[in-house]
Amino acid sequence: MTPRLATADDVPALAVLRTAVAKDLTRQYGTGHWSALVSERAAVDPSRQRRGIGRRLVAEAIAMAREWPADAIRLDAYDAPAGAGPFYAKCGFREVARVIYRTVPLVYYERVIEPRA
């Protein structure tokens, strides 16, 4: 697998992928904000999780941010069992805040991008 920026041609496959992820999270954790099905308007196929793909995607995002250049990557995760917070922590992100946005509990994470040596 070689990460690359998505294009408009990738939208249908990404919608199918995100829907599969939503269904899998709902099966594992019950109905929540993660349960919404996605139309063609991001994520790792549940059958391929826990094989290092997500870590490789994060590493590629860091490399792309470094080239941009950016000083950090900031993101959020659901503050719930279905949330990806533990994954982000394993990838070197640190928790910076907990908020409720439009009734959805979220945890904000940040990873500072070190400049190239």
C-alpha positions in Angstrom: 0.0 0.0 0.0 1.3 3.4 -0.9 -0.6 6.4 0.7 -1.5 9.2 -1.6 -3.9 12.2 -1.6 -7.4 11.2 -2.5 -9.0 12.5 -5.7 -12.6 12.9 -6.8 -12.3 9.4 -8.4 -11.8 8.0 -4.9 -15.0 9.3 -3.4 -17.2 6.3 -4.1 -14.8 3.9 -2.6 -14.1 6.1 0.4 -17.9 6.4 1.1 -18.2 2.6 1.0 -15.2 2.3 3.3 -16.5 4.8 5.9 -19.9 3.1 5.9 -18.3 -0.2 6.6 -16.3 1.3 9.5 -19.5 2.9 10.9 -21.3 -0.4 10.8 -18.4 -2.2 12.4 -18.1 0.4 15.2 -21.9 0.1 15.8 -21.7 -3.7 16.0 -18.8 -3.5 18.5 -20.0 -0.5 20.6 -23.6 0.0 20.0 -25.3 3.0 18.4 -23.5 6.3 18.7 -22.4 9.3 16.7 -20.1 7.0 14.8 -23.1 5.1 13.5 -24.0 7.5 10.7 -23.8 6.0 7.2 -21.7 7.9 4.7 -22.7 9.0 1.2 -20.3 10.0 -1.5 -20.0 13.4 -0.2 -11.5 8.8 5.7 -10.6 5.2 7.7 -9.3 1.7 7.5 -11.5 -1.2 6.4 -12.5 -3.1 9.7 -11.4 -6.5 8.2 -7.9 -5.0 7.7 -7.5 -3.2 11.0 -4.7 -4.1 13.5 -2.2 -4.8 10.7 -0.2 -1.5 10.8 -2.1 0.3 8.1 -3.3 3.1 10.3 0.2 3.6 11.8 1.6 3.8 8.2 -1.1 6.3 7.3 -0.2 8.5 10.3 3.5 8.3 9.4 2.7 9.4 5.9 0.5 12.3 7.2 3.4 13.4 9.4 5.8 13.3 6.5 3.4 15.3 4.3 2.9 17.8 7.1 6.6 18.2 7.5 7.0 18.9 3.8 4.1 21.4 3.7 5.6 22.7 6.2 3.4 22.5 9.2 4.3 22.6 12.9 1.7 20.1 14.2 -1.2 17.8 13.3 -4.3 18.4 15.4 -7.3 16.1 15.4 -10.2 14.8 17.5 -11.6 11.5 18.4 -14.9 10.4 20.0 -14.6 10.4 23.8 -16.2 7.0 24.0 -15.2 3.3 23.7 -15.5 3.5 19.9 -13.1 6.5 19.8 -9.7 6.3 18.3 -7.9 8.1 21.1 -5.8 5.2 22.3 -4.6 4.6 18.8 -3.6 8.2 18.4 -1.8 8.1 21.7 0.2 5.1 20.5 1.1 7.1 17.4 2.7 9.9 19.6 -0.3 12.3 19.8 -1.0 13.9 23.1 -4.3 14.8 24.5 -4.8 18.6 24.7 -8.5 19.0 25.6 -11.9 17.4 26.1 -14.9 19.2 24.8 -18.5 18.6 23.8 -19.2 19.9 20.3 -22.9 19.9 19.3 -23.7 17.3 22.0 -20.8 15.0 20.9 -18.0 14.4 23.5 -14.6 14.7 21.8 -11.0 14.5 22.8 -8.6 16.8 21.0 -5.1 15.5 20.2 -1.9 17.1 18.9 1.4 15.8 17.5 4.1 18.4 17.1 6.0 18.0 13.8 9.8 18.0 14.3 11.7 19.7 11.5 14.0 17.6 9.4 17.5 17.4 10.8 
